[in-house]
């Protein structure tokens, strides 16, 4: 019963398999090509290279730095613990730099202040010097006597005019953090505790696979250690989110993959009562292998989320062998190759329609879905090939005598349906169904947010918020990108923006901002300061009255006049430039560029308005853009769904004719509509991901309609085949619904609902054929 | 560096805390804790390396145990300061103007206030304290411990008898400040105007 071609096929396939395994081995030569970077999954909205560079620059600290607050009612204890932890962390080797106190390099600070006396003077001080030189001198005299004037780094005789003190005092201060002068630590007081700031910068970033987990472990250990001394730790870092995401992905992959595998194996054993039938899992394994290899080959790596969602492929891949295994209820004796020959056309159609459904996902602007599409399409191909070429050879001498109870169950279901149809006719049922859909759709609410991608536990976000409240550091993901033809123009443009942002700060709409113009003024203004200084001798009599030697003042003025104009690079090199360094993007193709970062933002739309009429200034609001893309994609997803249906109809016209093809496609669409309505009834939101899930269901459930319509072996056997296929698929997708990542869980729920409706509706696909073959005993 | 605050901080610490590490220090703190209110005159000499003559300023002060410090500069210019739990204020016309808490010296002033209110964690940690002499004529030397403070000044010397007489602050850069407290008296309560100044 085995054709010669069927003898060769297994060997050909084994050669292909060997090649793929070799390729996989080569791909994994340097460890797992896995990635956990969330930003890789969301659509790239902007191709602008500079904007991308700016974004990466702003994100880098989020992915490499950890901010920890060490809190105790007694400041000393908090400081001691911060020091202990700081030393331990430094010794751990995970961090490039751990900082709990400022070891200020005062000589370097003095040098920078003296060098920057022209360039770093604030706008207010420049104005005072230029417009009210008398007041400027008067204030200086007062400051010399003021016992509470504060800490000036530069001794008076090096700076009689007091410019360095003014620069020091005009440096922007953010947040509620104060310097503890004794220890040099940064401390904030809140909730009747002293919180010492501990900052750590890792050697790698959050997307190195192992680092986040190690950092999270270390933090956990430190928390326990601190708790023994009654010290509380609060931590915030992108690394912790990454660690959490990884743990969650691993856990869910184990649950979804393991649960689906166990369930399916059990189902196979119960139904077919042969150990050898477990070989039906070979296509699943081959499918996963093909999927992974294709994914790495196309994208260079694979995202963990692809793995989680891809693990649901198990349920679809096992459908291929089920196609011919389930024929054992009608085909007696059952032999692998003849059974395959009977079902080959259905199998092939099934592969094509499913692949169309999956590949439709690839055209969405979401790299995540593109990856899943490639993974799944390649996986299905692998599963199909192994089911067609290899598995029949492995099952060659197996004689299947399946359990009879599933068939009886299917027969009872068929009977149930017949009985139902006797009482209520199909058009009435359809009307009822449409009423159900209408009722549900009315209640359906759409919801889209990037946060659905992140299953961040409340604990992490709460801690980050507490830290923001205590320290006043509230970094926002939005920032301004400012471009200019040269440094002069750039600094002028940043200053124009700062002026507007300051108004927002005054109105409490914004907590703060950081821009290069706060560090130094453009060259033209440095020149103005130089000119204003040259007029100062007419006003400095009060200083002379104090006994300041005229010669000293003249020498100082001469030094000031000869200070060279300072550029951005020079200003950033000094210790005062440290917080500004990330902002400077340097030369670009058409000039120079820098960023203005923001703190504590309430209203993003207010920001957009600020940049409207400022040349060279643009707001980069990735989060906002993403949410817009989400909403826009919902529409294109619906279009894709229709397009994929049209394509499937075209494919199905060949075997089933136009009417048949339409009917087969109409059923999954109706099932999708019912699922949408169910979401509405259940009070679940419609998200982009549920829509994608339904897109997929359409493709998979076309398969059920085909199975039912083909009716190989009678209605009951076909229904049983469909039931098995739906159950296995549901086992893998349905388990996704328990995921704690809202996006994944939404996807799982939508697919589960869609599968259930597809199964219920599938028998209507075969009504025509059914009426002619109803006399055939359902053996 | 706001050295004067440091000096007062030391005093206030001694006045309110019960230092247990040396018998003499404890005795001194008991002695200084007695008066509720101290009134006096001050002369501030700012010795700048580059000036042949020190910058001289004069005025009066009121240190009240439960309120804070009034520092009333009279010559060569007139300016009143007040340090309380709320921060440092400067009299502007008739109203006290709280100075913005953003100057680099604010942290030290805060520390000073913490000390003034009896938070003894301050000076002991930041300074080595050395006491010599007797109750009628003593000298307390404060040497900074922390790297940061060492970069700013070398030493603070406080001399006194029943009450504090001089505070001398020696900066690393070579400048120094001497505060001479004269005619200090502890037998006058707060006047109504002073109470008003602290209350406002």
Interface residues (C-beta under 8 A of the other chain):
Chain A: X74 X75 X76 X102 X103 X104 X106 X141 X142 X144 X145 X146 X147 X148 X149 X150 X151 X152 X155 X156 X157 X168 X169 X173 X178 X179 X180 X181 X182 X183 X184 X546 X547 X548 X549 X552
Chain B: X1 X2 X4 X5 X44 X46 X48 X49 X50 X51 X52 X53 X55 X57 X71 X73 X76 X77 X79 X81 X83 X88 X99 X102 X103 X104 X105 X106 X107 X108 X109 X110 X111 X121 X122 X125 X126 X145 X146 X147 X148 X149 X151 X152 X171 X173 X174 X175
